[in-house]
Amino acid sequence: MSIEKKIGQGVVRLVRGDLTALDAESIVFYARPDLQLGSGYGTAISQRGGPSIQAELKTLGPQTTTAVVATKAGDLKTKAIFHAVGPRFQEEGLEEKLAATLRNLFRLAEEKGIRQVAMPPLGTGF
């Protein structure tokens, strides 16, 4: 299933599927401040992308809320993974921090010349 909408010069596409299997230029991981890949989606990234991703993250962390760092994608089809440290559930200033995280994400993607960013719903909890 895919829903697509043109917004200005860009296109937003809603797709249901596994981001680690997507043939996209980059993917986003909603990271913890310690940048450990953890469980769930983080485990999928680690298992499918290989140990080089977590090894690279060890050189970049820890990070503060709203920070975004980029790593190579190991064995995944994508070029890069953006690790966005967004606010936690019911954290004070949640909406402002989530907006700042997204601005930082898109700023870093632009700096790296990345034009396609695939991301899960951010800030929605489990």
Secondary structure, 3 states (H helix, E strand, C coil): CEEEEEECCEEEEEECCCHHHCCCCEEEEECCCCCCCCCCHHHHHHHHHCHHHHHHHHCCCCCCCCCEEEEECCCCCCCEEEEECCCCCCCCCHHHHHHHHHHHHHHHHHHCCCCCEECCCCCCCC
